[in-house]
Amino acid sequence: MKIKLWLILALATGPAILSGCVPVAIGAGAAVIADEAIEQDQGGDGLF
């Protein structure tokens, strides 16, 4: 019975939690890509 309750709670709260994390993950990915592009273009350490 407890496993079913946890599964229902996870499915109910999962989308709300993930929707908050997606912009952060996209922003971090964009920063890594930009840093790699600067390193490739100019050499050195890039942006960070």
KAWO-V78055 format. One record per residue. PHI is phi in degrees with one decimal (999 if undefined). OMEGA is omega in radians with two decimals (none if undefined). D_LAST is the distance of its C-alpha to the last C-alpha in Angstrom with 1 decimal. Layout:
phi:omega:d_last
PHI:OMEGA:D_LAST
PHI:OMEGA:D_LAST
//
This chain:
phi:omega:d_last
999:-3.12:49.4
-65.8:-3.13:46.2
-62.5:3.14:44.2
-64.0:3.12:45.3
-63.5:3.12:44.3
-63.1:3.12:40.8
-64.3:3.11:40.5
-63.3:3.12:41.7
-64.6:3.14:39.3
-64.5:3.14:36.3
-69.3:-3.13:37.3
-76.1:-3.07:37.9
-95.5:-3.10:34.6
-54.9:-3.11:32.3
-60.6:3.13:31.9
-65.7:3.14:31.2
-68.0:-3.12:28.5
-66.7:-3.14:26.9
-66.0:3.07:27.1
-78.1:-3.09:24.9
-87.0:-3.06:22.3
-61.1:3.12:22.1
-61.2:3.11:20.3
-66.4:-3.14:17.5
-65.1:3.12:17.4
-65.8:3.13:17.4
-63.6:3.12:14.6
-66.1:3.11:12.4
-63.1:3.12:13.6
-64.5:3.12:13.0
-65.5:3.13:9.3
-65.4:3.13:9.2
-64.5:3.13:11.6
-63.8:3.13:10.1
-62.7:3.13:6.9
-63.8:3.14:9.8
-65.2:3.11:11.9
-65.3:3.11:9.9
-61.8:-3.12:9.8
-65.6:-3.03:13.5
-77.9:-3.00:14.5
-110.0:-3.05:13.2
76.6:3.12:12.4
81.0:-3.04:10.1
-92.7:-3.10:6.6
78.5:-3.08:5.7
-81.3:-3.01:3.8
-115.1:none:0.0
//
